[in-house]
Amino acid sequence: MRTIGAMMAGGLVLATPAAAQQAREVRYDLSFPDAAHHRAQIVATFRGVPAGPLRVQMARSSPGRYALHEFAKNVFAVTARDGAGRPLPLTRTDPYGWSVAGHDGTVVVSYTLFGNRGDGTYAQIDTRHAHLNPPAALLWATGFDAAPVRVRIVSPDPGWTVATQLPAVAGQPGTFAAPDLQYLMDSPIEVARQDVREWPVGEGRARYTIRLAVHHDGSPADVDRLAAQVKQLIPQHRKLFGEWPRFDHGSYTFLADYMPRISGDGMEHRNSTVVTTPTPLDGANVGQLSTISHEFFHAWNVERLRPRELEPFDFSRANATPSLWFAEGFTNYYGPLMLRRAGLTDVDAWARTTAGALNTVLFSPARRNGGPQEMSLRAPFADAATSVDPVAPDVFLSYYPYGQVVALALDLSIRQRFPKRSLDDVMRYLWQTYGRTERPYAPADLRRAVATVTGDTAFADDFFARSVEGSALPDFVPLLAQAGLVLRAAAPQHGWIGAPGVSTTPAGVTLAATPVPGSPLDAAGLEAGDRIIAVNGAPIVDAAGWTTALDRLTPGATVTIRFANQDGEQQRSIRAVADPRLEIVRIELTGATPSARQRAFRAGWIDG
């Protein structure tokens, strides 16, 4: 968050009187006496409270998330007392917080936190670790946004260590500091038995420590291999932007949780990132490295090169920006590209990842209803948000693959029309202009950056009008051909009806999702939840039977599906079409030989 960096660089400089500002301070004491039941005991102390009631509350949103998350639902057994230990009355008039009156300038609030989801958003407390996202764990008080903070952690196990971007307080074991609320809430904490690896990066006076803290069930050798891969990877990020970010306190920390009960996620923060997956380290570590590459790219793009709508972060509402197609989508483009340039994946693996994004975007019906900017503004309804009512499949297309495909289109279009320029140059220009100075950008600034780098305002205006404000995309066949890559049907001999996966329930085998809009199965009127009875007269009793029946289809073949919905049993004869899904392959795999120009283009782009 840019505001965090400004405060840390220049001290606590807000518009409140200096004396009052110095008087205000916050302390949190965290302990875990009932970790087996996913509970933490938290004591929040607010000193320098002005006369009148103090409002304390839980956050409703979290940095890096764009939807509402009602963290107050996991807080209970709340009590308050003053500085002398006298009980204070709590008044609650809304679901999110409490009002405390009658204090003596100090308010001490004690509460129990329940947490049993380990990812980048929530908290998980158990006998193996305490995985804490501060917005999900810590009450905050109105008027104390700029007050300095201390956090003391009492570990339930002497073998557990603390990993966090918060700096340790000298002479106070288990105690960490934050300059203000914004930095505190942006600082995840992992308390566990962890394998930690550290190494230096940087040049001149700009030298930093990269820290990899891994909570896992494997061996130290597993972490050594992962650390070696990360060491190989992250210089590519620095090469792209031309310099390392100025990491506060001189370090950047990966908080990696690779445990069986963790939920897969990645969440960027100013000087750290949370990366989680239940998949254990296996030497190749494909999934782990993909998340690490994406999240580390955010140290530049989002944490410092930041949309102006996201700062300062408001913890009481959903925070949205029309620029997520760039903030998240372009990061999604560069994450796999950095892996390829680092030599951790090959061209074919990169091509499979890119083709997956292309298929998602090109065949999404939601593109009819909005471009990348519009989908970015719909993030509060989709980013891990939950609702009871179903959502139509043509309402939302994730800005992650959408922005990734827009980045691919822009990069290849720039390289085609301006051979000495690329999207890399645009990213460096944006970093130098906005990121390194932490000056937030507006949506129009992104278009102007492309115009400046290419020297062609008409090109930039046309691309943004068509593919950012609108939803049109260029023909990728000639764009990819520049690199000797072929975009073609992945399985043209396979019949396709747009069928989703199925779920096996006591009631039978049911469609787990809506058929692909516009597909033969969709045109036949089937919907999510319909029960599949038989295909071509053969009973379907499990998911394997459904998959086997579909695998036999060829283009033009007719398949008869008997199913049941709210209108009773029905039957449809459906004509399969050729599978429209695409793949990207090297021209060498088609039997042709790439030209010298194509080889040079590929080397300068994918190989960096």
Residue pairs with C-beta under 8 A, 6 or more apart in sequence:
1 63
1 182
1 183
1 186
1 270
1 303
1 306
1 310
1 311
1 312
1 313
2 304
2 306
2 311
2 438
2 439
2 440
3 182
3 311
3 312
4 179
4 180
4 182
4 183
4 186
4 248
4 270
5 246
5 248
5 270
5 304
5 438
6 13
6 438
7 13
7 146
7 179
7 180
7 182
7 183
8 179
8 183
8 248
12 21
12 146
12 148
12 179
12 180
14 21
14 145
14 146
16 146
20 48
20 50
21 146
21 147
22 48
23 47
23 48
24 46
24 47
24 48
24 49
24 143
24 144
24 146
24 147
25 46
25 47
25 48
25 147
25 148
25 149
25 150
26 44
26 45
26 46
26 47
26 140
26 141
26 144
26 147
26 148
26 149
26 150
26 181
27 44
27 45
27 47
27 149
27 150
27 151
27 152
28 42
28 43
28 44
28 45
28 138
28 149
28 150
28 151
28 152
29 42
29 43
29 45
29 152
29 154
30 40
30 41
30 42
30 130
30 132
30 137
30 151
30 152
30 153
30 154
31 40
31 41
31 154
31 156
32 39
32 40
32 41
32 125
32 130
32 154
32 155
32 156
32 191
33 39
33 41
33 156
34 41
35 125
35 126
35 127
35 130
35 156
36 126
36 127
38 114
38 115
38 116
38 124
38 125
38 126
39 112
39 113
39 114
39 115
39 125
40 112
40 113
40 115
40 123
40 125
40 130
40 132
40 137
41 110
41 111
41 112
41 113
42 110
42 111
42 112
42 113
42 137
42 138
42 139
43 108
43 109
43 110
44 56
44 108
44 109
44 110
44 111
44 138
44 139
44 141
45 106
45 107
45 108
45 109
46 54
46 56
46 106
46 107
46 108
46 109
46 141
46 144
46 147
47 83
47 105
47 106
48 105
48 147
49 103
49 105
49 106
49 107
49 141
50 143
52 101
53 91
53 99
53 100
53 101
54 99
54 100
54 101
54 103
54 107
54 141
54 142
54 143
55 97
55 98
55 99
55 100
55 141
55 142
55 143
56 97
56 98
56 99
56 100
56 107
56 109
56 139
56 140
56 141
56 142
57 72
57 96
57 97
57 98
57 139
57 140
57 141
57 142
57 316
58 71
58 72
58 75
58 96
58 97
58 135
58 139
58 140
59 69
59 71
59 135
59 136
59 140
59 185
59 315
59 316
60 68
60 69
60 70
60 71
60 72
60 96
60 315
60 316
60 317
60 318
61 67
61 68
61 69
61 135
61 313
61 314
61 315
61 316
61 317
61 318
61 319
62 69
62 71
62 121
62 133
62 135
62 136
62 185
62 315
63 135
63 185
63 186
63 269
63 313
64 120
64 267
64 268
64 269
64 302
65 120
65 121
65 267
65 383
65 384
66 318
66 319
66 320
66 324
66 379
66 380
66 383
67 318
67 379
67 380
67 381
67 382
67 383
67 384
67 385
68 317
68 318
68 380
68 385
69 121
69 122
69 135
69 136
69 384
70 95
70 96
71 122
71 135
71 136
71 137
72 95
72 96
72 97
73 95
74 113
74 114
74 115
74 123
74 136
75 111
75 112
75 113
75 114
75 139
76 111
76 112
76 114
77 110
77 111
77 112
78 90
78 98
78 109
78 110
78 111
79 87
79 90
79 109
79 110
79 111
80 87
80 88
80 89
80 90
80 98
80 100
80 107
80 108
80 109
80 110
81 87
81 88
81 108
81 110
82 88
82 102
82 103
82 104
82 106
82 107
82 108
83 103
83 104
83 105
83 106
83 108
84 104
88 100
88 101
88 102
88 103
88 107
89 100
89 101
89 102
90 98
90 99
90 100
91 98
91 99
91 100
91 101
92 98
92 99
93 99
96 316
97 139
98 109
100 107
100 109
107 141
109 139
111 139
113 123
113 125
113 137
114 125
115 122
115 123
115 124
115 125
115 131
115 132
115 136
115 137
116 124
116 125
116 126
117 123
117 124
117 263
118 124
118 129
118 131
118 257
118 259
118 261
118 262
118 263
118 276
119 262
119 263
119 264
119 265
119 267
119 274
119 276
120 133
120 188
120 265
120 266
120 267
120 274
120 276
121 133
121 136
121 265
121 267
121 384
122 133
122 136
123 130
123 131
123 132
123 133
123 136
123 137
124 130
124 131
124 261
124 262
125 131
125 132
126 261
128 192
128 215
128 259
128 261
129 160
129 190
129 191
129 192
129 193
129 215
129 257
129 259
130 153
130 156
130 189
130 190
130 191
130 192
131 188
131 189
131 190
131 191
131 192
131 257
131 262
132 188
132 189
132 190
132 191
133 188
133 267
133 274
134 184
134 185
134 186
134 187
134 188
134 189
135 185
135 315
138 184
138 185
140 181
140 185
140 315
144 181
145 180
145 181
145 182
146 180
146 181
147 180
147 181
148 177
148 178
148 179
148 180
149 177
149 178
149 179
149 180
149 181
149 184
150 169
150 172
150 175
150 176
150 177
151 166
151 175
151 176
151 177
151 178
151 184
151 189
152 172
152 174
152 175
152 176
153 162
153 174
153 175
153 176
153 189
153 191
154 174
155 161
155 162
155 174
155 191
157 193
159 193
160 191
160 192
160 193
160 194
161 191
161 192
161 193
161 194
161 196
161 213
162 174
162 176
162 189
162 190
162 191
163 189
163 190
163 191
163 194
163 196
163 211
163 213
163 253
163 255
164 176
164 187
164 188
164 189
164 190
164 253
164 255
164 272
165 187
165 188
165 248
165 249
165 251
165 252
165 253
165 269
165 270
165 271
165 272
166 176
166 177
166 178
166 184
166 187
166 189
167 176
167 177
167 249
168 175
168 176
168 177
169 175
169 176
169 177
176 189
178 184
178 187
181 315
182 312
182 313
183 270
185 313
185 315
186 269
186 270
186 313
187 269
187 272
188 255
188 267
188 269
188 272
188 274
190 213
190 215
190 255
190 257
190 274
192 215
192 257
193 215
194 213
194 214
194 215
195 213
195 214
195 216
195 220
195 223
196 211
196 212
196 213
196 214
197 211
197 212
197 214
197 223
197 224
197 227
198 209
198 210
198 211
198 212
199 209
199 210
199 227
199 231
200 207
200 208
200 209
200 210
201 207
201 208
201 209
201 210
201 234
201 235
201 238
201 244
202 208
202 244
206 243
206 244
206 246
207 250
208 244
208 247
208 250
208 251
208 252
209 250
209 251
209 252
210 230
210 231
210 234
210 251
210 252
210 254
211 251
211 252
211 253
211 254
212 223
212 226
212 227
212 230
212 253
212 254
212 256
213 253
213 254
213 255
213 256
214 223
214 226
214 256
214 258
214 281
215 256
215 257
215 258
215 259
216 222
216 223
216 256
216 257
216 258
216 259
216 280
216 281
217 258
217 259
217 260
217 280
218 258
218 280
218 281
222 280
222 281
222 283
223 281
225 281
225 283
225 285
226 256
226 281
226 285
226 288
226 289
229 285
229 289
229 344
230 254
230 289
230 292
232 342
232 343
232 344
233 289
233 292
233 293
233 296
233 338
233 339
233 342
233 344
234 296
235 342
236 338
236 341
236 342
236 608
237 293
237 296
237 297
237 299
237 300
237 338
238 244
239 608
240 334
240 338
240 424
240 427
240 428
241 300
241 427
241 428
241 431
241 435
242 428
242 431
242 432
243 436
245 252
245 299
245 300
245 303
245 304
245 435
245 436
246 436
247 271
247 299
248 270
248 271
249 271
251 271
252 271
252 272
252 299
253 271
253 272
253 273
254 272
254 273
254 275
254 292
254 296
255 272
255 273
255 274
255 275
256 275
256 276
256 288
256 292
257 274
257 275
257 276
257 277
258 276
258 277
258 278
258 279
258 280
258 281
258 288
259 278
260 278
261 278
262 276
262 277
262 278
263 276
263 278
264 276
264 277
264 278
264 279
264 287
265 274
265 275
265 276
265 277
266 273
266 274
266 275
266 276
266 291
266 292
266 294
266 295
267 273
267 274
267 295
268 295
268 298
268 299
268 302
268 303
269 303
270 299
270 303
271 299
273 292
273 295
273 296
273 298
273 299
274 295
275 288
275 291
275 292
275 295
277 287
277 288
277 291
279 287
279 288
281 288
286 345
289 339
289 344
290 335
290 336
290 339
293 334
293 335
293 336
293 338
293 339
294 331
294 332
294 335
297 331
297 334
297 335
297 338
298 331
300 431
300 435
301 326
301 327
301 330
301 331
301 334
301 427
301 435
302 327
302 328
302 331
304 431
304 435
304 436
304 438
305 430
305 431
305 434
305 435
305 441
306 327
306 434
306 435
306 438
306 440
306 441
307 321
307 323
307 324
307 326
307 327
307 440
307 441
307 442
307 443
308 321
308 440
308 441
308 442
309 319
309 320
309 321
309 322
309 323
310 319
310 321
310 440
311 440
313 319
318 380
320 376
320 377
320 379
320 380
321 327
321 376
321 377
322 373
322 374
322 376
322 377
322 443
323 373
323 376
323 441
323 443
323 446
324 375
324 376
324 379
324 399
324 403
325 372
325 373
325 375
325 376
325 399
325 402
325 403
325 406
325 468
326 403
326 446
328 399
328 400
328 403
329 372
329 399
329 400
329 401
329 402
329 403
329 404
329 405
329 406
329 407
330 403
330 404
330 406
330 407
330 423
330 427
332 357
332 400
332 401
332 403
332 404
332 407
333 403
333 404
333 407
333 408
333 411
334 407
334 427
336 345
336 350
336 353
336 354
337 350
337 606
337 608
339 345
339 350
340 346
340 347
340 349
340 350
340 606
340 607
340 608
341 606
341 607
341 608
347 586
347 602
347 606
348 585
348 586
350 606
351 485
351 583
351 584
351 585
351 586
352 583
352 584
354 404
354 408
354 584
355 487
355 490
355 582
355 583
355 584
356 401
357 401
357 404
357 405
357 408
358 405
358 408
358 476
358 487
358 582
358 584
359 581
359 582
360 397
360 398
360 401
361 367
361 397
361 401
361 402
361 404
361 405
361 473
362 405
362 473
362 582
363 516
363 580
363 581
364 394
364 397
365 393
365 394
365 517
365 518
366 375
366 393
366 394
366 395
366 396
366 397
367 397
367 471
368 394
368 471
369 394
369 395
370 378
370 397
370 471
371 467
371 468
371 469
371 470
371 471
372 399
372 402
372 403
372 406
372 467
372 468
372 471
373 443
373 468
373 469
375 396
375 397
375 398
375 399
375 402
376 399
378 395
378 396
379 399
381 387
381 391
381 396
382 396
382 398
390 528
393 514
393 517
394 517
405 473
406 467
406 468
406 473
407 423
408 476
408 479
409 463
409 467
409 473
409 474
409 476
409 479
410 423
410 426
410 450
410 463
410 467
411 422
411 423
411 424
411 605
412 476
412 479
412 480
412 482
413 459
413 463
413 474
413 479
414 421
414 422
414 423
414 425
414 426
414 450
414 453
414 454
415 421
415 422
415 482
415 601
415 605
416 478
416 479
416 482
417 454
417 456
417 459
418 454
418 455
418 456
421 453
421 454
422 605
425 453
426 449
426 450
426 453
429 449
429 452
429 453
430 441
430 445
430 446
430 449
433 439
433 449
434 440
434 441
434 445
446 464
446 468
447 460
447 461
447 464
447 468
448 460
450 459
450 460
450 463
450 464
451 457
451 459
451 460
451 461
454 460
466 472
467 473
467 474
476 487
477 487
480 486
480 487
480 584
481 598
482 598
482 601
483 598
483 601
483 602
483 605
483 606
484 586
484 587
484 588
484 594
484 595
484 598
484 599
484 601
484 602
485 584
485 585
485 586
485 587
485 602
486 584
486 585
486 586
486 587
486 589
486 590
487 582
487 583
487 584
488 582
488 583
488 585
489 578
489 579
489 580
489 581
489 582
489 583
490 579
490 581
490 582
490 583
491 579
491 581
492 555
492 578
492 579
493 554
493 555
493 578
494 551
494 553
494 554
494 555
494 578
494 579
495 550
495 553
495 554
495 555
495 556
495 557
495 559
495 576
495 577
495 578
495 579
496 519
496 520
496 553
496 555
496 576
496 577
496 578
496 579
496 580
496 581
497 515
497 519
497 520
497 521
497 550
497 553
497 559
497 574
497 576
497 577
498 515
498 516
498 518
498 519
498 520
498 521
498 522
499 511
499 515
499 516
499 519
499 521
499 546
499 550
500 511
500 512
500 513
500 514
500 515
500 516
500 528
501 512
501 513
501 543
502 509
502 510
502 511
502 512
502 532
502 543
502 546
503 509
503 510
503 511
503 512
503 543
504 542
504 543
507 531
508 531
508 532
508 533
508 541
508 564
509 531
509 532
509 540
509 541
509 542
509 543
509 545
509 546
510 528
510 529
510 530
510 531
510 532
511 526
511 527
511 528
511 529
511 530
511 532
512 528
513 528
514 522
514 527
514 528
515 521
515 522
515 526
515 527
516 522
520 574
520 575
520 576
520 577
521 561
521 574
524 561
524 572
524 574
525 572
526 561
526 563
526 565
526 572
527 565
529 565
530 563
530 564
530 565
531 563
531 564
531 565
532 540
532 546
532 561
532 562
532 563
533 539
533 540
533 562
533 563
533 564
533 569
534 540
534 561
534 562
535 545
535 546
535 549
535 550
535 559
535 560
535 561
535 562
536 549
536 559
536 560
537 560
538 545
538 549
539 545
540 546
540 549
549 559
553 559
553 576
554 576
555 576
555 577
555 578
555 579
556 575
556 576
556 577
557 575
557 576
558 573
558 574
558 575
558 576
559 573
559 574
559 576
560 571
560 572
560 573
560 574
561 571
561 572
561 574
562 569
562 570
562 571
563 569
563 570
563 571
563 572
564 570
586 594
587 593
587 594
587 598
588 594
594 602
